Amino acid sequence: MTKKKPSPQNRIWEKERRERLNKTFDDLQRLLPEHEPASTLSKVEILQRAIEHINKLQKKIKTLVEECHDPLKDHVKEQEVRLKRLLVRN
């Protein structure tokens, strides 16, 4: 069985697809912290570092949200304490 040659249009589409992928990996690499323009990472390394960075950012967001001081939150807690006292009296 002989393989059918890809049409010229298919080759063009495939080349454009590869170029878009490569440009996207280059863009992603530039967004990584500690990016050194002189060094080139493999695509797998870029993805691994991006995942690692996203995980760090998610943890940081979680910590910041937990540490966030919300006046309404304090007010709700105060009202809960008052309600408990009232319930104990009755």
FENJOKA-V606155 format. One record per residue. PHI is phi in radians with two decimals (999 if undefined). PSI is psi in radians with two decimals (999 if undefined). OMEGA is omega in whole degrees, 0 to 359 (none if undefined). Layout:
<<PHI | PSI | OMEGA> <PHI | PSI | OMEGA>>
This chain:
<<999 | 2.26 | 180> <-1.71 | 2.53 | 178> <-1.40 | 2.45 | 177> <-1.41 | 2.32 | 179> <-1.22 | 2.43 | 177> <-1.14 | 2.52 | 180> <-1.20 | 2.76 | 178> <-0.99 | -0.65 | 180> <-1.15 | -0.69 | 178> <-1.12 | -0.67 | 178> <-1.12 | -0.70 | 178> <-1.11 | -0.80 | 179> <-1.07 | -0.75 | 181> <-1.14 | -0.71 | 178> <-1.10 | -0.75 | 178> <-1.11 | -0.69 | 179> <-1.09 | -0.81 | 179> <-1.10 | -0.71 | 179> <-1.11 | -0.73 | 178> <-1.11 | -0.75 | 179> <-1.07 | -0.82 | 181> <-1.10 | -0.73 | 178> <-1.11 | -0.71 | 180> <-1.13 | -0.72 | 177> <-1.13 | -0.69 | 177> <-1.09 | -0.78 | 179> <-1.08 | -0.77 | 180> <-1.11 | -0.73 | 179> <-1.08 | -0.70 | 180> <-1.14 | -0.48 | 181> <-1.40 | -0.26 | 182> <-1.24 | 2.50 | 175> <-1.13 | 2.69 | 180> <1.08 | 0.53 | 179> <-1.26 | 2.24 | 176> <-1.97 | 1.92 | 183> <-1.00 | -0.46 | 182> <-1.27 | -0.45 | 182> <-1.80 | 2.56 | 179> <-2.03 | 2.26 | 179> <-1.68 | 2.73 | 174> <-1.26 | 2.84 | 180> <-1.06 | -0.66 | 179> <-1.13 | -0.76 | 179> <-1.10 | -0.69 | 178> <-1.07 | -0.81 | 180> <-1.12 | -0.74 | 180> <-1.09 | -0.78 | 180> <-1.19 | -0.63 | 178> <-1.14 | -0.75 | 178> <-1.08 | -0.79 | 179> <-1.05 | -0.77 | 181> <-1.16 | -0.74 | 178> <-1.09 | -0.74 | 178> <-1.06 | -0.74 | 178> <-1.08 | -0.75 | 180> <-1.13 | -0.69 | 178> <-1.10 | -0.72 | 178> <-1.12 | -0.71 | 180> <-1.11 | -0.75 | 178> <-1.07 | -0.78 | 180> <-1.04 | -0.78 | 179> <-1.09 | -0.78 | 180> <-1.11 | -0.70 | 179> <-1.14 | -0.72 | 180> <-1.16 | -0.59 | 181> <-1.46 | -0.23 | 183> <-1.05 | 2.24 | 180> <-1.65 | 2.00 | 182> <-1.94 | 2.04 | 180> <-1.02 | -0.62 | 179> <-1.14 | -0.63 | 178> <-1.07 | -0.78 | 178> <-1.10 | -0.71 | 180> <-1.10 | -0.75 | 179> <-1.08 | -0.74 | 179> <-1.08 | -0.74 | 178> <-1.07 | -0.72 | 180> <-1.19 | -0.62 | 176> <-1.11 | -0.73 | 178> <-1.10 | -0.79 | 179> <-1.07 | -0.73 | 180> <-1.11 | -0.74 | 179> <-1.08 | -0.72 | 178> <-1.09 | -0.75 | 179> <-1.12 | -0.69 | 180> <-1.16 | -0.63 | 180> <-1.16 | -0.66 | 180> <-1.13 | -0.66 | 185> <-1.59 | 999 | none>>
